[in-house]
Structures are given as structure tokens and as C-alpha cells.
Amino acid sequence: MGFFDRLFGKRSAGIDDPEQLRLQLFDAAAHGDLSRLAKLCRAHRQAVVGQFPTWQKVPEHLRSDPAAMQSHVQALVAIAQVFAQELGDASLFQRLMGTPRDNPLLRWQEALRQAEELTGALDFAGARDLLTRVLPEVEGLRGSGVEALLPITLGRIGECHFELGEAEQALPYMQQALALCEQAGDVEGVQIYLGNLFEAHRWLEQREPAAACAPAGRACRRSGGAASAPAPGRAGRRREPRNRVLAVIDGAPHELDELRSLAAGQVRFVFERDRITLRRATAATEAGEACGGEGEYAEALAHFERAAAADRHDPHCRYQAAFTLLHLRRYAEAEAAYAEVEGLAPGWFHCRSDRWLAGQLAAGAVAHEIFLVAHALQDGPMAPEEKLDLSEGH
């Protein structure tokens, strides 16, 4: 193409002014003629970029006609897509979307992204506060974007409250999220928020509301404690035990009294508590176990105490704290900790026998060395023959 062709390109294409250019572009978009639309955009690239901001202002006579307004917006989106995909220029899309400063939906999405990072770092209070501040800012907004983001935001706030041990405060947010998903016909969302409500009611020992949520929410409940998944059959009953043993066959949990009617297969047994363990407690317990494995018992105990503060119902961090206190020769405290474990989850691992041992150590009836031998025999990594030699030597 020569200099004069470029200079008078608009006339050679039969387009004399910006309005004629817009009409041809919008006509191609309306008819789905992407080939013609791309050709026009390529031939009049600079003119389209220059005029695009004025086209974004919907003419007054179209604002009373929803169908005409939608057609106008769809044409703008089609032009922006051609520029992005065919010409490698995303600037028109950016103009349509705006920036987080002037687009509330973008600010909302950014807040959700930041909240996701905060929850990933276990900063549930920070995520809760961030999203709670967003809600007044988006009040009154309408559209599909709002319908998609609002239940997610409400559900995430509810999750944060729950993970902070604030199950009562979590309920209204989870219920609102569930109601919005039901209105929208979002089956997956309904499953998720029913599952969350199940756990929140369970946490609060509200058995009847938990039972109402359990059947539909069973597929999406989180596993907690030592169990792979809560068993729905008894989870909503009035007197669900604080701790019981389940049989897991092919990944599915079953009550022990169901085993006779089930086909034979590989079975493993797990504990099932009446509540799941909160994530901050799980993380702190894992850190404590790592320190305990290295013999750093004072540091391990600090982690277990932090876990107990994060989850007032979790027995496992207290069980590990009691064992650590035995290593630190703080026997009376260990005995009290084992008693607390028994109250939260009767029969949790070896808490009953270990509590007896702690009492014997506190009374001076058993030497610390005997405790170390008993631990090595029960949980140590030694080979069987080595354990036999150790037991015969004591």
C-alpha cells in the first residue's frame, strides 16, 4: 500500500466519516460477520481506536430499549475481541473493563483474590475483615457479575468466621450464600454451602439443623481429625458420640455395625469426631509434631498450645501436648491434659493408658526411663527384634 492509499484509506473503502465507520462495524457485528468485522478493524485501526471512547457512550435514544442497548454493547465487545485476538491489541478490552479504581466489579474480584491469599496463609481474620468491607461498596449493584460474586463472598466470610471458631457468626453468611445459589439453580453451590452449614451446626451441637443439611451436603464435606470423612448417618443424630471408630472400605466410611452386610475388602479403622478440626489448629499441630520429632520439646509444646487456642474442641493437639509434657517431666500437667483429651474425644488413641502412666510418673511410682522404654516399644521405629531385646532388658 502506497502513501496516498494510507492517507486516503477511509475514502477508498467507501467510508466518509466516523459514523459511517461505526454503522458498518456494528452491522458486521450484529450479523456475526467476523471476517468483515476483522477486515474493517484492520483497515481503519487508528480511526476505530480514536472513536471507540465516544462509541462507549450509549446514545440517549437507545437507553429506553434494553434489546438495542444489549446489541450496542455486544458490538463493542466484538470489536474489542477482534483487536485483542486478530491485532494483538487489548487496549479496547481494557477500556470496556476499566480499572479497579473505576470498576466496582474489578475491585470486588481483586478483593476476593486477596482474600484467597490471606486464607491460604491462614489469616482468616484479615480475609474476613477485607470481604466484610467490600459488601457495603457493592450494595445496589445488579447484573450477572454480582450474581456470581455475591454468594462466593458471603460463603467466604462465613468460612472465615468458622475457621476462627466463630460458628455462630458464620451461619447467617452461609445461609445467605445457600439461598442465592438455590435461587440461581447453582447445584454445585448448593452442595457446598449445605456442607458448610452442616459442619457449622455440628460445631455448635445443633443436631437437628445439622441433620437437615447432612443428606444433600454429604458429598462435599471436608474431612477432619483422623477420619477421612464424616459419616452422615449418625452425624445429625441428637446424641452423636464425641469420638467413635469407623471402618473405611474402598475410601467410603461405614459404621462398625454395617460391616456384616458389606462385601469383603480391605478395611482400615479411623476415628470419627463430632466436629472437624479447624485449619489453624491443624497447621500448628503439624509444626509441633515436626519439632517434637527433632527432640525440641519446648518449641513443640508452644505450637500445641497455639493449636489448642485456635480450636477449643480439638483433642489431638492436646494429646500431643500431653505427650510432650511427659518428655519435659511435667507429669501432673500431662495427666490433666490427657483428662482434657478424654473429655473432648473419649478413647482418643492411647489417652486412657497414657493418662494412667502420667499419674504413675507424677506419683513417683514409675521412673522416667520406664516411660521412655514404653514409648520406644509402642511407637518407636525400631525393628521387632530390637524391641524384643529392649523389653527383655527391662
Solvent accessible surface area in square Angstrom, and as a share of the most:
residue,aa,sasa,rsa
1,M,176,0.78
2,G,36,0.35
3,F,125,0.52
4,F,140,0.58
5,D,76,0.39
6,R,150,0.55
7,L,104,0.52
8,F,104,0.43
9,G,19,0.18
10,K,73,0.31
11,R,164,0.60
12,S,95,0.61
13,A,53,0.41
14,G,48,0.46
15,I,0,0.00
16,D,82,0.42
17,D,55,0.28
18,P,52,0.33
19,E,87,0.39
20,Q,66,0.29
21,L,0,0.00
22,R,43,0.16
23,L,93,0.46
24,Q,62,0.27
25,L,0,0.00
26,F,23,0.10
27,D,59,0.30
28,A,0,0.00
29,A,20,0.16
30,A,74,0.58
31,H,136,0.61
32,G,52,0.50
33,D,53,0.27
34,L,113,0.56
35,S,90,0.58
36,R,83,0.30
37,L,0,0.00
38,A,13,0.10
39,K,145,0.61
40,L,18,0.09
41,C,0,0.00
42,R,128,0.47
43,A,69,0.53
44,H,8,0.03
45,R,99,0.36
46,Q,162,0.72
47,A,31,0.24
48,V,0,0.00
49,V,60,0.34
50,G,50,0.48
51,Q,53,0.24
52,F,0,0.00
53,P,40,0.25
54,T,76,0.44
55,W,15,0.05
56,Q,51,0.23
57,K,150,0.63
58,V,23,0.13
59,P,44,0.28
60,E,128,0.58
61,H,137,0.61
62,L,33,0.17
63,R,126,0.46
64,S,102,0.66
65,D,63,0.33
66,P,107,0.68
67,A,73,0.57
68,A,25,0.20
69,M,64,0.28
70,Q,108,0.48
71,S,54,0.35
72,H,7,0.03
73,V,67,0.39
74,Q,103,0.46
75,A,5,0.04
76,L,6,0.03
77,V,52,0.30
78,A,17,0.13
79,I,0,0.00
80,A,0,0.00
81,Q,74,0.33
82,V,10,0.06
83,F,0,0.00
84,A,30,0.23
85,Q,139,0.62
86,E,100,0.45
87,L,28,0.14
88,G,69,0.67
89,D,28,0.14
90,A,49,0.38
91,S,45,0.29
92,L,1,0.01
93,F,62,0.26
94,Q,119,0.53
95,R,121,0.44
96,L,50,0.25
97,M,94,0.42
98,G,24,0.23
99,T,74,0.43
100,P,70,0.44
101,R,216,0.79
102,D,99,0.51
103,N,28,0.14
104,P,43,0.27
105,L,62,0.31
106,L,33,0.17
107,R,90,0.33
108,W,1,0.00
109,Q,87,0.39
110,E,58,0.26
111,A,7,0.06
112,L,20,0.10
113,R,116,0.42
114,Q,69,0.31
115,A,0,0.00
116,E,96,0.43
117,E,103,0.46
118,L,53,0.26
119,T,8,0.05
120,G,59,0.57
121,A,77,0.60
122,L,52,0.26
123,D,59,0.31
124,F,1,0.00
125,A,37,0.29
126,G,23,0.22
127,A,0,0.00
128,R,48,0.18
129,D,59,0.30
130,L,28,0.14
131,L,0,0.00
132,T,55,0.32
133,R,145,0.53
134,V,11,0.06
135,L,39,0.19
136,P,91,0.57
137,E,105,0.47
138,V,11,0.06
139,E,146,0.65
140,G,53,0.51
141,L,52,0.26
142,R,200,0.73
143,G,40,0.38
144,S,90,0.58
145,G,24,0.23
146,V,17,0.10
147,E,123,0.55
148,A,59,0.45
149,L,20,0.10
150,L,47,0.23
151,P,11,0.07
152,I,75,0.38
153,T,0,0.00
154,L,9,0.04
155,G,4,0.03
156,R,52,0.19
157,I,0,0.00
158,G,0,0.00
159,E,40,0.18
160,C,0,0.00
161,H,21,0.09
162,F,9,0.04
163,E,0,0.00
164,L,31,0.15
165,G,13,0.12
166,E,45,0.20
167,A,2,0.01
168,E,101,0.45
169,Q,91,0.41
170,A,0,0.00
171,L,14,0.07
172,P,66,0.42
173,Y,46,0.18
174,M,3,0.01
175,Q,84,0.37
176,Q,87,0.39
177,A,0,0.00
178,L,21,0.11
179,A,41,0.32
180,L,50,0.25
181,C,4,0.03
182,E,99,0.44
183,Q,145,0.64
184,A,76,0.59
185,G,55,0.53
186,D,60,0.31
187,V,111,0.64
188,E,124,0.55
189,G,7,0.06
190,V,28,0.16
191,Q,53,0.23
192,I,72,0.37
193,Y,20,0.07
194,L,25,0.12
195,G,2,0.02
196,N,38,0.19
197,L,5,0.03
198,F,0,0.00
199,E,10,0.04
200,A,0,0.00
201,H,17,0.07
202,R,2,0.01
203,W,4,0.01
204,L,45,0.22
205,E,83,0.37
206,Q,56,0.25
207,R,23,0.08
208,E,100,0.45
209,P,54,0.34
210,A,0,0.00
211,A,41,0.31
212,A,81,0.63
213,C,11,0.06
214,A,3,0.02
215,P,77,0.48
216,A,42,0.32
217,G,0,0.00
218,R,127,0.46
219,A,92,0.72
220,C,46,0.27
221,R,24,0.09
222,R,82,0.30
223,S,65,0.42
224,G,17,0.16
225,G,42,0.40
226,A,43,0.33
227,A,7,0.06
228,S,43,0.28
229,A,32,0.25
230,P,5,0.03
231,A,6,0.05
232,P,35,0.22
233,G,53,0.51
234,R,64,0.23
235,A,0,0.00
236,G,11,0.10
237,R,129,0.47
238,R,177,0.64
239,R,224,0.82
240,E,12,0.05
241,P,55,0.35
242,R,88,0.32
243,N,18,0.09
244,R,25,0.09
245,V,56,0.32
246,L,0,0.00
247,A,0,0.00
248,V,4,0.02
249,I,18,0.09
250,D,134,0.69
251,G,61,0.58
252,A,43,0.33
253,P,32,0.20
254,H,40,0.18
255,E,11,0.05
256,L,83,0.41
257,D,99,0.51
258,E,67,0.30
259,L,55,0.27
260,R,242,0.88
261,S,99,0.64
262,L,61,0.30
263,A,90,0.69
264,A,109,0.84
265,G,44,0.43
266,Q,163,0.73
267,V,55,0.32
268,R,128,0.47
269,F,122,0.51
270,V,16,0.09
271,F,33,0.14
272,E,5,0.02
273,R,8,0.03
274,D,2,0.01
275,R,13,0.05
276,I,4,0.02
277,T,16,0.09
278,L,0,0.00
279,R,82,0.30
280,R,74,0.27
281,A,0,0.00
282,T,55,0.32
283,A,38,0.30
284,A,1,0.01
285,T,8,0.05
286,E,105,0.47
287,A,35,0.27
288,G,0,0.00
289,E,65,0.29
290,A,66,0.51
291,C,23,0.14
292,G,23,0.22
293,G,70,0.67
294,E,136,0.61
295,G,40,0.38
296,E,78,0.35
297,Y,63,0.24
298,A,66,0.51
299,E,89,0.40
300,A,0,0.00
301,L,11,0.06
302,A,59,0.45
303,H,46,0.20
304,F,6,0.02
305,E,98,0.44
306,R,131,0.48
307,A,0,0.00
308,A,22,0.17
309,A,91,0.70
310,A,13,0.10
311,D,1,0.00
312,R,134,0.49
313,H,30,0.14
314,D,3,0.02
315,P,0,0.00
316,H,49,0.22
317,C,0,0.00
318,R,24,0.09
319,Y,23,0.09
320,Q,37,0.16
321,A,11,0.09
322,A,0,0.00
323,F,52,0.22
324,T,6,0.03
325,L,12,0.06
326,L,1,0.01
327,H,28,0.13
328,L,56,0.28
329,R,139,0.51
330,R,97,0.35
331,Y,37,0.14
332,A,69,0.53
333,E,84,0.38
334,A,0,0.00
335,E,59,0.27
336,A,65,0.50
337,A,15,0.11
338,Y,0,0.00
339,A,34,0.26
340,E,85,0.38
341,V,0,0.00
342,E,36,0.16
343,G,49,0.47
344,L,32,0.16
345,A,0,0.00
346,P,52,0.33
347,G,21,0.21
348,W,3,0.01
349,F,93,0.39
350,H,79,0.35
351,C,1,0.00
352,R,142,0.52
353,S,64,0.41
354,D,19,0.10
355,R,102,0.37
356,W,161,0.57
357,L,24,0.12
358,A,0,0.00
359,G,17,0.16
360,Q,50,0.22
361,L,6,0.03
362,A,51,0.40
363,A,83,0.64
364,G,63,0.60
365,A,71,0.55
366,V,29,0.17
367,A,54,0.42
368,H,16,0.07
369,E,98,0.44
370,I,78,0.40
371,F,4,0.02
372,L,72,0.36
373,V,20,0.11
374,A,41,0.32
375,H,53,0.24
376,A,24,0.19
377,L,55,0.28
378,Q,86,0.38
379,D,83,0.43
380,G,15,0.14
381,P,139,0.88
382,M,61,0.27
383,A,35,0.27
384,P,106,0.67
385,E,108,0.49
386,E,88,0.39
387,K,45,0.19
388,L,104,0.51
389,D,93,0.48
390,L,46,0.23
391,S,47,0.30
392,E,126,0.57
393,G,61,0.59
394,H,130,0.58
